[in-house]
Amino acid sequence: MEWKIIPRPRNPRIIKCDPIHQYFKPRGIPLTDIKGEVDLTLEELETLRLSDMEGLQQKEVGEKMNISQSSVSRHLEDAHKKIAKALVLGYAIRINNPVDFYHCDECGHTWRFPEDQKVFKHCERCESTEFHAHIHTDPPL
């Protein structure tokens, strides 16, 4: 009998941050001339926003994102290392946007991210601006 290790399914991450720009780079240097780039995930960006900008404790960040405090700690450490590397070495920072679907906090509507749009400003059903992104999961049935 052969044993197979099956990882547990990931909890849906709740992301309220929807970045306007996908790249940040040193000023005056074309992106094609930059020697490297670092990929910052949306999870890492959200933990930075909640922890560093909003001043929340890691436990509070975890509760808002539906992840554990240890995952928050890991995301923060990874994000800080990536940003430091980009600043010191002059690399570009690319924000990776793996959003699976959006969920409106007001009306409960769930929708997928259309390929032809870069940024959502409101719910497509009720036009509320109170919505959040879910990543790495399937939408609720």
C-alpha positions in Angstrom: 0.0 0.0 0.0 1.4 3.4 -1.0 0.7 6.4 1.1 0.0 9.7 -0.5 0.3 13.0 1.4 -2.6 15.3 0.6 -2.2 18.8 1.8 -5.2 20.4 3.5 -7.1 22.9 1.5 -6.1 26.5 2.0 -8.5 28.9 3.7 -9.7 31.7 1.4 -7.7 34.8 2.0 -9.6 38.0 2.4 -7.9 40.9 0.6 -9.2 44.4 0.8 -6.2 46.0 -0.9 -6.6 46.4 -4.7 -3.4 48.0 -6.0 -3.7 50.5 -8.8 -0.3 49.8 -10.2 1.3 46.4 -10.9 4.9 47.6 -11.1 7.2 49.9 -9.0 10.6 50.6 -10.3 13.5 53.0 -9.9 12.8 56.4 -11.4 14.2 57.2 -14.8 15.1 53.7 -15.8 13.0 51.8 -18.4 11.6 48.6 -17.1 13.5 46.7 -19.8 16.8 48.1 -18.5 16.3 47.0 -14.9 18.4 43.9 -14.0 15.9 42.2 -11.8 12.5 42.2 -10.2 10.9 40.8 -7.1 7.4 39.4 -7.0 5.2 40.7 -4.1 2.1 38.6 -3.7 -1.3 40.2 -2.9 -1.2 38.4 0.5 2.1 40.0 1.3 0.9 43.4 0.2 -2.3 43.1 2.3 -0.3 42.1 5.4 2.0 45.1 4.9 -1.0 47.4 4.5 -2.8 46.1 7.6 0.3 45.8 9.8 2.6 48.7 8.7 0.0 51.2 7.4 -3.0 50.5 9.6 -0.9 49.6 12.7 -2.7 46.3 13.5 -1.1 43.5 15.5 -0.4 40.3 13.7 -3.3 38.5 15.4 -5.7 41.2 14.2 -4.2 41.1 10.7 -4.8 37.3 10.6 -8.4 37.7 11.7 -9.1 40.2 9.0 -7.4 38.1 6.3 -8.7 34.7 7.5 -5.2 33.3 8.1 -3.2 32.3 11.1 -0.8 34.7 13.0 2.1 32.5 11.9 1.1 33.0 8.3 0.9 36.7 8.8 4.4 36.7 10.3 5.8 34.7 7.4 4.1 37.0 4.8 5.5 40.1 6.6 9.0 38.7 6.8 8.9 37.7 3.1 7.5 41.1 2.0 10.1 43.0 4.0 13.0 41.0 2.5 11.7 41.4 -1.0 11.2 45.2 -0.7 14.6 45.6 0.9 16.2 43.6 -1.9 14.4 45.8 -4.5 15.5 49.0 -2.8 19.1 48.0 -2.3 19.7 46.4 -5.6 17.5 48.7 -7.7 15.1 46.0 -8.8 11.5 46.5 -9.9 8.7 45.3 -7.6 5.9 43.5 -9.4 2.6 42.9 -7.5 1.3 39.5 -8.4 -2.5 39.6 -8.5 -3.9 36.1 -8.2 -7.5 37.1 -7.3 -10.0 34.3 -7.8 -13.2 36.2 -7.1 -14.7 39.2 -5.4 -17.4 39.2 -2.7 -19.6 42.3 -1.9 -19.9 43.0 1.9 -23.2 44.8 1.3 -25.4 42.6 -0.9 -23.4 39.3 -0.8 -22.9 39.1 -4.5 -19.8 37.1 -5.7 -18.2 37.7 -9.1 -15.1 36.7 -11.0 -12.4 39.2 -12.1 -13.0 40.0 -15.8 -9.9 39.8 -17.9 -10.5 43.1 -19.6 -10.5 45.2 -16.4 -7.5 46.0 -14.3 -9.2 47.5 -11.2 -12.7 47.2 -9.7 -14.2 50.3 -8.0 -17.6 48.9 -7.0 -19.8 45.8 -6.8 -21.2 44.9 -10.2 -24.6 44.3 -8.8 -25.3 47.0 -6.1 -22.4 49.4 -6.9 -21.2 49.3 -3.2 -17.5 50.1 -2.7 -17.5 47.6 0.3 -16.2 44.4 -1.3 -13.1 42.2 -0.8 -11.1 39.8 -2.9 -10.6 36.1 -2.3 -7.5 34.3 -3.5 -6.6 30.6 -3.8 -10.0 29.2 -3.4 -13.3 28.6 -5.2 -16.3 30.9 -4.8 -19.0 29.8 -2.4 -21.9 27.9 -4.0 
